Each structure stands twice: as structure tokens, then as C-alpha cells.
Amino acid sequence: MVSVGAVEEGAFNSSQRLKLRRNLLANGLGRTPPMGWNTYNHFHWKISEHLIKETADAMVSSGLAALGYRYINLDDAWAEPNRDGKGNLVGSASSFPSGMKALADYVHHKGLKLGIYSDAGTMTCSKKQPGSLGHEQQDAKTFASWGIDFLKYDNCHANNISPKKRYPIMSKALKSSGRAIFFSMCEWGKEDPATWAKTVGNSWRTTGDIGDNWHSMISRADTNDKWASYAGPGGWNDPDMLEVGNGGMSFLEYRSHFSLWAIAKAPLILGCDIRSMSADTRKILSNREVIAVNQDKLGVQGKKVKKKGDLEVWAGPLSGKRVAVLLLNRGNSVATITARLSDIGLHNDAVFHARDLWKHLTIASVKGEISAKVRSHSCKMYVLSPN
């Protein structure tokens, strides 16, 4: 039987909540984790104006835009290998013949936002275009003039300069550019950015690059979880982009992937080819109830609260005195996972509804514990609401 008690006022401790509800960055962005799409996981460095326009079209026609996926983000290899005569970055003439401002206009006309990529070093990671180190003010103004809405800022070729020195320079440049630009710090978690980036960026990578396999995905969820207390409105822990739909994991593994990112309040940045996504991929990415957990206005990152071998319980508070709960089976066989009330910050005498977010069913007037059989590499996800 699935059941719960009343939310304890002290659950997930009030001082932590106050810390999480810190003031937003001056740009006012990131009140909830960003949602969108990025070129890298599926297309790597083979990107073009044609791809971006078709993806923007698909984002709208598929219904994903209406669910909150708004950012269309270019990753590495969009620029010419050299700056122009005035020292400006220039879009690749062969891949982006209409220019970056025209591309931004196209994306904006769709009701979407355009993101771009640069690097806090002398070159980007692909070595195909210049980095922004030493050109931060100039590049921020260029991005603003094009109508850019999001900057992913990588960490290659940094001349042994600490990211604690390099990233704030671009942050200040973006804030003075005249345009609100979401600042996504791709520092790879090298110097624990969760501990210092809340005044610098809107999100910060806590891990190295994700791979399209179970081990890579789950290890990034584990690493990201260590920094849960540092995330909140205006600044989010980022375990890297989603691999859902790229083919390296099963349907159940991708469903666990999406559920973990949702409860952890991670950016939901898609990494597949949404122009040709399967029905299964669409089903995962368009689950309104799971997305709502990620986008909940309370903005508290859910975390791992219980582990017994390969069986785990993740939980986090939501607005309206609700709690999100994830039962995760990392093992190789079906197992029963039980979350006791003390595991998830609830007490025993109240009655709740338990909403199964993947079956879209509600169990009314429940109490006692949450217990379910969970298949290998799969999960059960619930929202517990007071009666």
C-alpha cells in the first residue's frame, strides 16, 4: 500500500530553504530550471542554420514548446575559425549564411529563445573557433546585438587560470550587455562551482560530460546530488544535458534518467534529434506531471534520502506542502522498494493522496509507507499531496 503522513515543518530544514531562496542574479533569469534543446549530444560539431531552423519548427509543431521547452541552443563549432578585422566573433559563412542575428530573429518569431556557445579560454573545446578569454566584454556585446538569450560557457584552453577568475568576468560582461542572457557555466565541476557560482551564473555544471549509457547517466546523478543544498531559484546544479532518445539506453532507463533530472531540479536541455523522435521518446519528454516537479516554484532540489544496496529513495519538497518521491532500482532484477515516512520527512498521522506520475493514477487516502515493485533500471515517481 502507498501511504504517507503530514509534512514535517522541519523536513529539509528551514535554514536550508532560506538559503535556497536567495536573491536572483541581476539578470532575473532562472527562476525555474531552463528547458530547451542543445546540438551537442546528437550532432556534436556538425551543425547548421538549416538544422537550427528545422529544430525550432519541430519544437513548436511537436508541442514541446508549449510544455516549456523554449531554448534552442547552439553548441561548439558555429563560428569562423578567426575573428574579423574588428576582433568580433563571426558565424560560419558556410554553415550559417544568413548570419546569427537573422537566425535569432527566426527563432524568436517562433516564440522561442536562441542560445549560443563560447569558452572561457583561448579556443573552444573543438579547437574550431576562438574562445572568449580576454574578449569577454566584446563578445557579450556581440551576443546581445544578435539577440542571444542563453550562453553556454565552456572550460577548455584556459591557460591555467582558475575558473573562479575567468567566469565572473563574463558574468559581469553579460550583465552590462543590455540584454538578459542566461549564463550556463560549463566548468565541469572541477573547482566545486556550486560553492561559489551562485553570484556568477544561472546554472553550473557539477560533472564532466554525460555519455549515452546507464553508468554515465547514473554516476552524474550521484555526483550532482552531493551539491543539492546549493541549488535554488536563480542558480541550478547541472549534471549535463539529457540523452533521452539518442539510442544508448532502454525506454525504462531513459524514463529513470528524465525522472532523476526532474526531481533534482536539473536543467531539462534535450539532446536528441527532436525532428524524428520516437513515440517513446516523446512520451517521456512530454510528461507534464514530471515536468511540473522540475518546474515547481519552491525550487528545492530533491535528493537521495535512502540507499539499500541498489535500491534508492529520492525525495524533495514541493509547493503546497507536497513532496516528490522517486523509488529507483539500480539493480539487475525486479525488487520491492519501500520509503518509510521518516525517510522522506513526513510524519505519521496525516492522510495524503499519492499521484503516480508515470501511470497518471491517484491513490486516495493513503498512509503508512510508499512501497512498490520496481523493474531493473526503472523507477516509480509520486507526488504526495495532503488531503
TORVEXKE-826282 format. One record per residue (C-alpha): x, y, z; residue in one letter. Coordinates in steps of 0.02 Angstrom, whole numbers, plus 32768, in hexadecimal, padded with zeros to 4 digits. Each point is the difference from the previous one (the first is absolute). Layout:
BEGIN
atom c1 = X&c2 = Y&c3 = Z&res = A
...
! end
This chain:
BEGIN
atom c1 = 8000&c2 = 8000&c3 = 8000&res = M
atom c1 = 803C&c2 = 80B0&c3 = 7FD9&res = V
atom c1 = 7FE9&c2 = 807B&c3 = 808D&res = S
atom c1 = 8048&c2 = 8095&c3 = 805A&res = V
atom c1 = 7FEF&c2 = 8072&c3 = 8094&res = G
atom c1 = 8002&c2 = 80BD&c3 = 8011&res = A
atom c1 = 8095&c2 = 8066&c3 = 7FC9&res = V
atom c1 = 806D&c2 = 802C&c3 = 8093&res = E
atom c1 = 8020&c2 = 80BA&c3 = 800F&res = E
atom c1 = 80B7&c2 = 7FD8&c3 = 801E&res = G
atom c1 = 8013&c2 = 7F8A&c3 = 7F6D&res = A
atom c1 = 808E&c2 = 8034&c3 = 7F8C&res = F
atom c1 = 8025&c2 = 8082&c3 = 8088&res = N
atom c1 = 7FC3&c2 = 80B2&c3 = 7FFA&res = S
atom c1 = 80AC&c2 = 8050&c3 = 8001&res = S
atom c1 = 8029&c2 = 7F9F&c3 = 7F63&res = Q
atom c1 = 7F60&c2 = 803E&c3 = 7FAF&res = R
atom c1 = 802E&c2 = 80B3&c3 = 8027&res = L
atom c1 = 80AB&c2 = 7FE3&c3 = 7FB2&res = K
atom c1 = 7FAF&c2 = 7FB8&c3 = 7F65&res = L
atom c1 = 7F8B&c2 = 8094&c3 = 7FF0&res = R
atom c1 = 808F&c2 = 807A&c3 = 7FEB&res = R
atom c1 = 7FF2&c2 = 8099&c3 = 7F92&res = N
atom c1 = 8004&c2 = 7FE1&c3 = 7F46&res = L
atom c1 = 8093&c2 = 803B&c3 = 7F99&res = L
atom c1 = 7FF0&c2 = 80AF&c3 = 7FBB&res = A
atom c1 = 7FC2&c2 = 7FB9&c3 = 7F5A&res = N
atom c1 = 7F64&c2 = 7FBC&c3 = 8056&res = G
atom c1 = 8008&c2 = 7F5D&c3 = 7F9C&res = L
atom c1 = 7FF8&c2 = 7F4C&c3 = 8039&res = G
atom c1 = 7F6F&c2 = 800C&c3 = 807A&res = R
atom c1 = 7FE4&c2 = 7F4B&c3 = 7FCE&res = T
atom c1 = 807B&c2 = 7F8D&c3 = 7FA7&res = P
atom c1 = 8012&c2 = 8027&c3 = 7F47&res = P
atom c1 = 7FAD&c2 = 7F90&c3 = 7F80&res = M
atom c1 = 8035&c2 = 7FEF&c3 = 7F4C&res = G
atom c1 = 8073&c2 = 7FA6&c3 = 7F87&res = W
atom c1 = 80B9&c2 = 7FFE&c3 = 7FD4&res = N
atom c1 = 805B&c2 = 7FC3&c3 = 7F66&res = T
atom c1 = 8093&c2 = 7FA6&c3 = 8051&res = Y
atom c1 = 7FC5&c2 = 7F56&c3 = 803F&res = N
atom c1 = 7FB9&c2 = 7FC8&c3 = 7F59&res = H
atom c1 = 8055&c2 = 806C&c3 = 7F7C&res = F
atom c1 = 80A6&c2 = 802B&c3 = 8054&res = H
atom c1 = 8057&c2 = 807E&c3 = 7F8E&res = W
atom c1 = 7F96&c2 = 7FE1&c3 = 7F64&res = K
atom c1 = 7F87&c2 = 8090&c3 = 8011&res = I
atom c1 = 7FB0&c2 = 807B&c3 = 7F88&res = S
atom c1 = 7F7E&c2 = 8087&c3 = 7FEA&res = E
atom c1 = 7F91&c2 = 7F7F&c3 = 7FAB&res = H
atom c1 = 8007&c2 = 7F8C&c3 = 8097&res = L
atom c1 = 7FD9&c2 = 808C&c3 = 807A&res = I
atom c1 = 7F6B&c2 = 803E&c3 = 7F9D&res = K
atom c1 = 7FB8&c2 = 7F52&c3 = 7FEA&res = E
atom c1 = 8017&c2 = 7FDC&c3 = 80B8&res = T
atom c1 = 7FA8&c2 = 80A1&c3 = 8030&res = A
atom c1 = 7F72&c2 = 7FCF&c3 = 7F8C&res = D
atom c1 = 7FF8&c2 = 7F53&c3 = 804F&res = A
atom c1 = 8005&c2 = 8046&c3 = 80B0&res = M
atom c1 = 7F5F&c2 = 805D&c3 = 7FDB&res = V
atom c1 = 7FA8&c2 = 7F7E&c3 = 7F93&res = S
atom c1 = 8024&c2 = 7F71&c3 = 807A&res = S
atom c1 = 7FB0&c2 = 805D&c3 = 8090&res = G
atom c1 = 80A2&c2 = 8004&c3 = 8063&res = L
atom c1 = 8008&c2 = 80BE&c3 = 7FFD&res = A
atom c1 = 7F54&c2 = 800A&c3 = 8050&res = A
atom c1 = 8042&c2 = 7F92&c3 = 808D&res = L
atom c1 = 808B&c2 = 807D&c3 = 8027&res = G
atom c1 = 8090&c2 = 7FCB&c3 = 7F90&res = Y
atom c1 = 8030&c2 = 80AC&c3 = 7FC0&res = R
atom c1 = 80BD&c2 = 8009&c3 = 7FE6&res = Y
atom c1 = 804C&c2 = 7FCA&c3 = 7F5A&res = I
atom c1 = 80BA&c2 = 7FFB&c3 = 8028&res = N
atom c1 = 8096&c2 = 7FF3&c3 = 7F8C&res = L
atom c1 = 8097&c2 = 7FA9&c3 = 8048&res = D
atom c1 = 80B4&c2 = 8003&c3 = 7FC0&res = D
atom c1 = 8035&c2 = 801D&c3 = 7F4A&res = A
atom c1 = 7F86&c2 = 8087&c3 = 7FC9&res = W
atom c1 = 8082&c2 = 8088&c3 = 7FDF&res = A
atom c1 = 8089&c2 = 8024&c3 = 7F83&res = E
atom c1 = 80AD&c2 = 7FC8&c3 = 803B&res = P
atom c1 = 803C&c2 = 80B4&c3 = 800C&res = N
atom c1 = 7FB7&c2 = 80A3&c3 = 803D&res = R
atom c1 = 7FDC&c2 = 808A&c3 = 7F82&res = D
atom c1 = 8069&c2 = 809C&c3 = 7FE7&res = G
atom c1 = 7FAF&c2 = 8054&c3 = 8096&res = K
atom c1 = 801E&c2 = 7F6B&c3 = 8070&res = G
atom c1 = 7F4B&c2 = 7FC4&c3 = 7FFE&res = N
atom c1 = 7FC3&c2 = 7F4D&c3 = 7FFD&res = L
atom c1 = 7FAC&c2 = 7FD7&c3 = 7F5B&res = V
atom c1 = 7F89&c2 = 7F72&c3 = 7FD6&res = G
atom c1 = 803E&c2 = 7F7F&c3 = 7F82&res = S
atom c1 = 7FD8&c2 = 8042&c3 = 7F53&res = A
atom c1 = 7FE6&c2 = 7F51&c3 = 7FBB&res = S
atom c1 = 7F96&c2 = 7FBB&c3 = 808F&res = S
atom c1 = 7FA2&c2 = 809F&c3 = 8031&res = F
atom c1 = 7FF6&c2 = 8065&c3 = 7F5F&res = P
atom c1 = 7F73&c2 = 8071&c3 = 803B&res = S
atom c1 = 8062&c2 = 8036&c3 = 809A&res = G
atom c1 = 7FDF&c2 = 7FEB&c3 = 80B8&res = M
atom c1 = 7F89&c2 = 8093&c3 = 8016&res = K
atom c1 = 7F8F&c2 = 7FBF&c3 = 7F75&res = A
atom c1 = 8002&c2 = 7F55&c3 = 8053&res = L
atom c1 = 7FD0&c2 = 804C&c3 = 80A7&res = A
atom c1 = 7F73&c2 = 805F&c3 = 7FAB&res = D
atom c1 = 7FBF&c2 = 7F5D&c3 = 7FB5&res = Y
atom c1 = 8004&c2 = 7FA7&c3 = 80A7&res = V
atom c1 = 7FB0&c2 = 8093&c3 = 805B&res = H
atom c1 = 7F75&c2 = 8006&c3 = 7F7E&res = H
atom c1 = 7FD5&c2 = 7F4F&c3 = 8035&res = K
atom c1 = 7FEC&c2 = 803B&c3 = 80B3&res = G
atom c1 = 80A4&c2 = 7FAD&c3 = 8032&res = L
atom c1 = 80A9&c2 = 803A&c3 = 803E&res = K
atom c1 = 80AC&c2 = 7FE9&c3 = 7FB1&res = L
atom c1 = 8098&c2 = 7FC8&c3 = 8060&res = G
atom c1 = 80B6&c2 = 8001&c3 = 7FCC&res = I
atom c1 = 80A6&c2 = 7FB7&c3 = 803A&res = Y
atom c1 = 80AA&c2 = 8044&c3 = 802B&res = S
atom c1 = 8093&c2 = 7FD2&c3 = 806D&res = D
atom c1 = 805B&c2 = 8050&c3 = 8092&res = A
atom c1 = 80A5&c2 = 7FDD&c3 = 7FA9&res = G
atom c1 = 8062&c2 = 802E&c3 = 7F65&res = T
atom c1 = 7FA7&c2 = 7F7E&c3 = 7F94&res = M
atom c1 = 7F62&c2 = 7F9A&c3 = 8010&res = T
atom c1 = 800C&c2 = 7F47&c3 = 8027&res = C
atom c1 = 7FF1&c2 = 7FD0&c3 = 7F48&res = S
atom c1 = 8092&c2 = 8073&c3 = 7FD5&res = K
atom c1 = 7F93&c2 = 8039&c3 = 7F70&res = K
atom c1 = 7FDC&c2 = 80B0&c3 = 803E&res = Q
atom c1 = 8049&c2 = 8086&c3 = 8072&res = P
atom c1 = 7FD8&c2 = 8002&c3 = 80B9&res = G
atom c1 = 7FC9&c2 = 809B&c3 = 805E&res = S
atom c1 = 8090&c2 = 800F&c3 = 807C&res = L
atom c1 = 803A&c2 = 80B5&c3 = 7FF7&res = G
atom c1 = 7F6B&c2 = 802E&c3 = 7F90&res = H
atom c1 = 7F74&c2 = 7FEF&c3 = 807E&res = E
atom c1 = 7FB8&c2 = 80B0&c3 = 7FF3&res = Q
atom c1 = 800A&c2 = 8002&c3 = 7F43&res = Q
atom c1 = 7FB1&c2 = 7F54&c3 = 7FEC&res = D
atom c1 = 7F75&c2 = 8023&c3 = 807C&res = A
atom c1 = 7FD2&c2 = 809C&c3 = 7F9E&res = K
atom c1 = 8005&c2 = 7F9C&c3 = 7F5E&res = T
atom c1 = 7F8C&c2 = 7F7C&c3 = 8047&res = F
atom c1 = 7F89&c2 = 8085&c3 = 8040&res = A
atom c1 = 7FFF&c2 = 8058&c3 = 7F57&res = S
atom c1 = 7FCD&c2 = 7F5D&c3 = 7FAC&res = W
atom c1 = 7F72&c2 = 7FE3&c3 = 807B&res = G
atom c1 = 804E&c2 = 7F6C&c3 = 805A&res = I
atom c1 = 7FA2&c2 = 7FC3&c3 = 809A&res = D
atom c1 = 8072&c2 = 7F79&c3 = 804A&res = F
atom c1 = 80BC&c2 = 7FE5&c3 = 8009&res = L
atom c1 = 8050&c2 = 7F58&c3 = 8023&res = K
atom c1 = 80B2&c2 = 8029&c3 = 8036&res = Y
atom c1 = 807D&c2 = 7F72&c3 = 7FF8&res = D
atom c1 = 80A8&c2 = 7FE5&c3 = 8058&res = N
atom c1 = 8084&c2 = 7FCC&c3 = 7F80&res = C
atom c1 = 80AB&c2 = 804F&c3 = 7FD9&res = H
atom c1 = 7FFC&c2 = 806E&c3 = 809B&res = A
atom c1 = 80BB&c2 = 8024&c3 = 8012&res = N
atom c1 = 7FFE&c2 = 7FBA&c3 = 80B2&res = N
atom c1 = 7F95&c2 = 8091&c3 = 803D&res = I
atom c1 = 7F83&c2 = 7FD0&c3 = 8087&res = S
atom c1 = 7F49&c2 = 7FFC&c3 = 7FCB&res = P
atom c1 = 7FDD&c2 = 8068&c3 = 809B&res = K
atom c1 = 8059&c2 = 808E&c3 = 7FA6&res = K
atom c1 = 7FC6&c2 = 7FDF&c3 = 7F4D&res = R
atom c1 = 7F45&c2 = 7FE2&c3 = 8014&res = Y
atom c1 = 7FD5&c2 = 809E&c3 = 8065&res = P
atom c1 = 804B&c2 = 806B&c3 = 7F74&res = I
atom c1 = 7F84&c2 = 7FBC&c3 = 7F81&res = M
atom c1 = 7F73&c2 = 800A&c3 = 8080&res = S
atom c1 = 801F&c2 = 80BA&c3 = 8018&res = K
atom c1 = 800F&c2 = 801A&c3 = 7F44&res = A
atom c1 = 7F58&c2 = 7FAC&c3 = 7FE1&res = L
atom c1 = 7FAC&c2 = 8067&c3 = 8088&res = K
atom c1 = 8040&c2 = 80A1&c3 = 7FB0&res = S
atom c1 = 7FD5&c2 = 7FCB&c3 = 7F4D&res = S
atom c1 = 7F53&c2 = 804B&c3 = 8003&res = G
atom c1 = 7FA9&c2 = 7F58&c3 = 7FE9&res = R
atom c1 = 7FCB&c2 = 7F7C&c3 = 807D&res = A
atom c1 = 8064&c2 = 7F65&c3 = 7FD1&res = I
atom c1 = 7FF6&c2 = 7F5D&c3 = 8063&res = F
atom c1 = 80B2&c2 = 7FD3&c3 = 8035&res = F
atom c1 = 8021&c2 = 7F45&c3 = 7FFD&res = S
atom c1 = 80AB&c2 = 7FDB&c3 = 804B&res = M
atom c1 = 804D&c2 = 7F63&c3 = 7FB6&res = C
atom c1 = 8092&c2 = 7FF3&c3 = 8079&res = E
atom c1 = 7FEB&c2 = 7F42&c3 = 8013&res = W
atom c1 = 7FFC&c2 = 800B&c3 = 80BE&res = G
atom c1 = 80BE&c2 = 800B&c3 = 8007&res = K
atom c1 = 8006&c2 = 8082&c3 = 808C&res = E
atom c1 = 7F59&c2 = 7FDA&c3 = 8052&res = D
atom c1 = 7FA1&c2 = 8090&c3 = 7FAE&res = P
atom c1 = 7F65&c2 = 7FDE&c3 = 8068&res = A
atom c1 = 805D&c2 = 804E&c3 = 8092&res = T
atom c1 = 802A&c2 = 80A4&c3 = 7FA8&res = W
atom c1 = 7F9D&c2 = 8014&c3 = 7F5E&res = A
atom c1 = 7F5A&c2 = 803A&c3 = 8047&res = K
atom c1 = 8032&c2 = 80B6&c3 = 7FE6&res = T
atom c1 = 804C&c2 = 7FDB&c3 = 7F55&res = V
atom c1 = 7F8F&c2 = 7F8F&c3 = 7F99&res = G
atom c1 = 7F4E&c2 = 7FC3&c3 = 7FED&res = N
atom c1 = 803C&c2 = 7F4B&c3 = 7FFA&res = S
atom c1 = 80A4&c2 = 7FA7&c3 = 8016&res = W
atom c1 = 803A&c2 = 7F56&c3 = 7FC8&res = R
atom c1 = 8026&c2 = 7F8D&c3 = 8092&res = T
atom c1 = 8046&c2 = 7F73&c3 = 7F94&res = T
atom c1 = 8063&c2 = 7FD3&c3 = 7F65&res = G
atom c1 = 7FA6&c2 = 7FDD&c3 = 7F5D&res = D
atom c1 = 7F75&c2 = 7F80&c3 = 8003&res = I
atom c1 = 8002&c2 = 7F66&c3 = 7F90&res = G
atom c1 = 7F69&c2 = 7FA7&c3 = 7FB7&res = D
atom c1 = 8008&c2 = 7F69&c3 = 8075&res = N
atom c1 = 7FBC&c2 = 7FCE&c3 = 80AA&res = W
atom c1 = 80A5&c2 = 8008&c3 = 805F&res = H
atom c1 = 802B&c2 = 80AF&c3 = 7FC2&res = S
atom c1 = 7F52&c2 = 8042&c3 = 8021&res = M
atom c1 = 7FEE&c2 = 7FB8&c3 = 80AF&res = I
atom c1 = 80AF&c2 = 8035&c3 = 8036&res = S
atom c1 = 7FD9&c2 = 80B3&c3 = 7FD0&res = R
atom c1 = 7F60&c2 = 7FFB&c3 = 8064&res = A
atom c1 = 8066&c2 = 7FC4&c3 = 8096&res = D
atom c1 = 8083&c2 = 8088&c3 = 7FEF&res = T
atom c1 = 7F7E&c2 = 8087&c3 = 7FE7&res = N
atom c1 = 7FA2&c2 = 7FC6&c3 = 809B&res = D
atom c1 = 8092&c2 = 802F&c3 = 8071&res = K
atom c1 = 7FDF&c2 = 80B8&c3 = 7FDC&res = W
atom c1 = 7F42&c2 = 8001&c3 = 8019&res = A
atom c1 = 8001&c2 = 8080&c3 = 808C&res = S
atom c1 = 804F&c2 = 8085&c3 = 7F8F&res = Y
atom c1 = 7F7A&c2 = 8004&c3 = 7F79&res = A
atom c1 = 7F66&c2 = 806D&c3 = 7FFA&res = G
atom c1 = 7FA3&c2 = 8086&c3 = 7F9D&res = P
atom c1 = 807D&c2 = 8062&c3 = 7F97&res = G
atom c1 = 808A&c2 = 7F7E&c3 = 8008&res = G
atom c1 = 7FF8&c2 = 7F45&c3 = 7FDC&res = W
atom c1 = 8072&c2 = 7F69&c3 = 800A&res = N
atom c1 = 801A&c2 = 7FB9&c3 = 7F51&res = D
atom c1 = 802E&c2 = 7F47&c3 = 7FE9&res = P
atom c1 = 8007&c2 = 801C&c3 = 7F43&res = D
atom c1 = 7F81&c2 = 7FF4&c3 = 7F74&res = M
atom c1 = 7F80&c2 = 7F77&c3 = 7FE6&res = L
atom c1 = 8028&c2 = 7F68&c3 = 7F96&res = E
atom c1 = 7F4B&c2 = 7FC5&c3 = 7FF2&res = V
atom c1 = 7FDF&c2 = 7FC4&c3 = 7F4F&res = G
atom c1 = 80B3&c2 = 7FEB&c3 = 7FC4&res = N
atom c1 = 7FF9&c2 = 7F42&c3 = 7FFF&res = G
atom c1 = 807F&c2 = 7FC9&c3 = 8081&res = G
atom c1 = 7F86&c2 = 7FD5&c3 = 808B&res = M
atom c1 = 7F5B&c2 = 7FA3&c3 = 800F&res = S
atom c1 = 7F56&c2 = 8052&c3 = 8012&res = F
atom c1 = 7FFF&c2 = 7FDC&c3 = 80BB&res = L
atom c1 = 80B0&c2 = 8044&c3 = 8016&res = E
atom c1 = 7FD3&c2 = 809F&c3 = 7FA3&res = Y
atom c1 = 7F65&c2 = 8012&c3 = 806C&res = R
atom c1 = 806E&c2 = 7FF2&c3 = 809C&res = S
atom c1 = 8078&c2 = 807E&c3 = 7FB3&res = H
atom c1 = 7F76&c2 = 807F&c3 = 7FE4&res = F
atom c1 = 7FB4&c2 = 7FE1&c3 = 80AC&res = S
atom c1 = 80A7&c2 = 8018&c3 = 8059&res = L
atom c1 = 8023&c2 = 80A4&c3 = 7FA4&res = W
atom c1 = 7F50&c2 = 803C&c3 = 8027&res = A
atom c1 = 8004&c2 = 7FDE&c3 = 80BC&res = I
atom c1 = 80B1&c2 = 8047&c3 = 800A&res = A
atom c1 = 7FC4&c2 = 80A4&c3 = 7FB2&res = K
atom c1 = 8083&c2 = 7FEC&c3 = 7F77&res = A
atom c1 = 7FF3&c2 = 8062&c3 = 7F5E&res = P
atom c1 = 7F94&c2 = 7F9D&c3 = 7F86&res = L
atom c1 = 8067&c2 = 801C&c3 = 7F64&res = I
atom c1 = 7FD6&c2 = 7F7E&c3 = 7F7C&res = L
atom c1 = 808D&c2 = 7FAF&c3 = 7F9F&res = G
atom c1 = 7FA7&c2 = 7F95&c3 = 7F7D&res = C
atom c1 = 7FC4&c2 = 8026&c3 = 7F50&res = D
atom c1 = 7F51&c2 = 803C&c3 = 8028&res = I
atom c1 = 7FD6&c2 = 8009&c3 = 7F46&res = R
atom c1 = 7FF7&c2 = 7F41&c3 = 7FFC&res = S
atom c1 = 7FE6&c2 = 7FCA&c3 = 80B4&res = M
atom c1 = 7FA4&c2 = 7F5D&c3 = 8020&res = S
atom c1 = 7F58&c2 = 7FF2&c3 = 8056&res = A
atom c1 = 8058&c2 = 7FBC&c3 = 809B&res = D
atom c1 = 8076&c2 = 8095&c3 = 8005&res = T
atom c1 = 7F70&c2 = 8079&c3 = 7FEB&res = R
atom c1 = 7FA1&c2 = 7FA8&c3 = 808C&res = K
atom c1 = 8090&c2 = 8019&c3 = 807A&res = I
atom c1 = 802C&c2 = 80B3&c3 = 7FD1&res = L
atom c1 = 7F4C&c2 = 803C&c3 = 7FFE&res = S
atom c1 = 7FC8&c2 = 7FBE&c3 = 80AB&res = N
atom c1 = 7FB0&c2 = 809C&c3 = 8047&res = R
atom c1 = 7FFA&c2 = 7FBE&c3 = 80B1&res = E
atom c1 = 80B9&c2 = 7FD6&c3 = 8007&res = V
atom c1 = 802B&c2 = 80A8&c3 = 7FB1&res = I
atom c1 = 7F95&c2 = 8055&c3 = 8085&res = A
atom c1 = 806F&c2 = 7FB5&c3 = 8088&res = V
atom c1 = 8099&c2 = 804A&c3 = 7FAC&res = N
atom c1 = 7FAD&c2 = 80A9&c3 = 7FE8&res = Q
atom c1 = 7FB0&c2 = 800C&c3 = 80AD&res = D
atom c1 = 8009&c2 = 80B1&c3 = 8043&res = K
atom c1 = 8049&c2 = 7FCC&c3 = 80A8&res = L
atom c1 = 80A2&c2 = 7FD7&c3 = 7FA5&res = G
atom c1 = 8049&c2 = 7F84&c3 = 807C&res = V
atom c1 = 806E&c2 = 7F7A&c3 = 7FB3&res = Q
atom c1 = 7FC8&c2 = 7F50&c3 = 802D&res = G
atom c1 = 8087&c2 = 7F8C&c3 = 803E&res = K
atom c1 = 802A&c2 = 7F4C&c3 = 802A&res = K
atom c1 = 7FBC&c2 = 7FDF&c3 = 80AF&res = V
atom c1 = 8012&c2 = 7F43&c3 = 800E&res = K
atom c1 = 806E&c2 = 7F7B&c3 = 7FB2&res = K
atom c1 = 7FFF&c2 = 7F45&c3 = 801D&res = K
atom c1 = 8072&c2 = 7FAB&c3 = 7F85&res = G
atom c1 = 7FBE&c2 = 8028&c3 = 7F52&res = D
atom c1 = 7F59&c2 = 803E&c3 = 8041&res = L
atom c1 = 7FEC&c2 = 80BA&c3 = 801F&res = E
atom c1 = 7F81&c2 = 8080&c3 = 8039&res = V
atom c1 = 800E&c2 = 80B4&c3 = 7FC2&res = W
atom c1 = 7F8D&c2 = 8088&c3 = 8042&res = A
atom c1 = 7FE8&c2 = 80BB&c3 = 8006&res = G
atom c1 = 7F7E&c2 = 807E&c3 = 803B&res = P
atom c1 = 7F8A&c2 = 8057&c3 = 7F86&res = L
atom c1 = 7F8F&c2 = 8097&c3 = 8012&res = S
atom c1 = 7F58&c2 = 7FE5&c3 = 8052&res = G
atom c1 = 8047&c2 = 7F8F&c3 = 8089&res = K
atom c1 = 801B&c2 = 7F76&c3 = 7F80&res = R
atom c1 = 8094&c2 = 7F8A&c3 = 7FEF&res = V
atom c1 = 804B&c2 = 7FAF&c3 = 7F64&res = A
atom c1 = 803E&c2 = 7F4E&c3 = 801A&res = V
atom c1 = 8067&c2 = 7F93&c3 = 7F8B&res = L
atom c1 = 801B&c2 = 7F46&c3 = 801D&res = L
atom c1 = 8097&c2 = 7FCD&c3 = 7F97&res = L
atom c1 = 803F&c2 = 7F4F&c3 = 7FDC&res = N
atom c1 = 80B5&c2 = 8003&c3 = 7FC6&res = R
atom c1 = 800C&c2 = 7F42&c3 = 8009&res = G
atom c1 = 7FEC&c2 = 7F7A&c3 = 7F7C&res = N
atom c1 = 7F5E&c2 = 7FB0&c3 = 803B&res = S
atom c1 = 7F53&c2 = 8031&c3 = 803A&res = V
atom c1 = 7FFC&c2 = 8038&c3 = 80B6&res = A
atom c1 = 7F88&c2 = 804B&c3 = 807E&res = T
atom c1 = 8032&c2 = 80AD&c3 = 803C&res = I
atom c1 = 7FB3&c2 = 804C&c3 = 809C&res = T
atom c1 = 800C&c2 = 80B4&c3 = 803A&res = A
atom c1 = 7FD4&c2 = 8014&c3 = 80B7&res = R
atom c1 = 7FBA&c2 = 80A4&c3 = 803C&res = L
atom c1 = 809D&c2 = 802E&c3 = 805F&res = S
atom c1 = 8063&c2 = 7FEA&c3 = 7F5E&res = D
atom c1 = 7FA1&c2 = 8089&c3 = 7FA6&res = I
atom c1 = 7FE0&c2 = 807F&c3 = 808A&res = G
atom c1 = 7F4B&c2 = 7FD3&c3 = 8024&res = L
atom c1 = 7FA8&c2 = 7FD6&c3 = 80A2&res = H
atom c1 = 7F85&c2 = 7F78&c3 = 8020&res = N
atom c1 = 7F56&c2 = 8046&c3 = 802A&res = D
atom c1 = 7FC6&c2 = 805B&c3 = 7F62&res = A
atom c1 = 7FB2&c2 = 7FBA&c3 = 7F62&res = V
atom c1 = 803F&c2 = 8025&c3 = 7F52&res = F
atom c1 = 7FD8&c2 = 7FDB&c3 = 7F4C&res = H
atom c1 = 808C&c2 = 7FAC&c3 = 7F9F&res = A
atom c1 = 8007&c2 = 802D&c3 = 7F48&res = R
atom c1 = 8060&c2 = 7F86&c3 = 7F90&res = D
atom c1 = 804F&c2 = 8074&c3 = 7F7F&res = L
atom c1 = 8024&c2 = 7F7B&c3 = 7F7C&res = W
atom c1 = 7F5C&c2 = 7FA0&c3 = 800D&res = K
atom c1 = 7F9D&c2 = 80A2&c3 = 801A&res = H
atom c1 = 7F9A&c2 = 7FAF&c3 = 808B&res = L
atom c1 = 7FD4&c2 = 803F&c3 = 80AE&res = T
atom c1 = 7FF8&c2 = 7F94&c3 = 809A&res = I
atom c1 = 7F8C&c2 = 8058&c3 = 807B&res = A
atom c1 = 8009&c2 = 8007&c3 = 80BE&res = S
atom c1 = 80A4&c2 = 7FA6&c3 = 8016&res = V
atom c1 = 806D&c2 = 7FF0&c3 = 809A&res = K
atom c1 = 8091&c2 = 7FA0&c3 = 8048&res = G
atom c1 = 8085&c2 = 7FEA&c3 = 7F79&res = E
atom c1 = 8025&c2 = 8001&c3 = 7F47&res = I
atom c1 = 8029&c2 = 7F54&c3 = 7FBE&res = S
atom c1 = 8005&c2 = 7FC0&c3 = 7F4E&res = A
atom c1 = 804D&c2 = 7F7B&c3 = 7F92&res = K
atom c1 = 807B&c2 = 8054&c3 = 7F8B&res = V
atom c1 = 8051&c2 = 7FB2&c3 = 7F67&res = R
atom c1 = 80BB&c2 = 8001&c3 = 7FDF&res = S
atom c1 = 8043&c2 = 80AE&c3 = 7FD7&res = H
atom c1 = 7F50&c2 = 8044&c3 = 8011&res = S
atom c1 = 7FA7&c2 = 8071&c3 = 807C&res = C
atom c1 = 7F5B&c2 = 8030&c3 = 804C&res = K
atom c1 = 7FDD&c2 = 80B8&c3 = 8017&res = M
atom c1 = 7F7A&c2 = 804C&c3 = 806F&res = Y
atom c1 = 7FC2&c2 = 80A6&c3 = 803F&res = V
atom c1 = 7FB6&c2 = 7FF6&c3 = 80AE&res = L
atom c1 = 7F7A&c2 = 8083&c3 = 8023&res = S
atom c1 = 7FA3&c2 = 801F&c3 = 80A4&res = P
atom c1 = 7F46&c2 = 7FD6&c3 = 7FFF&res = N
! end
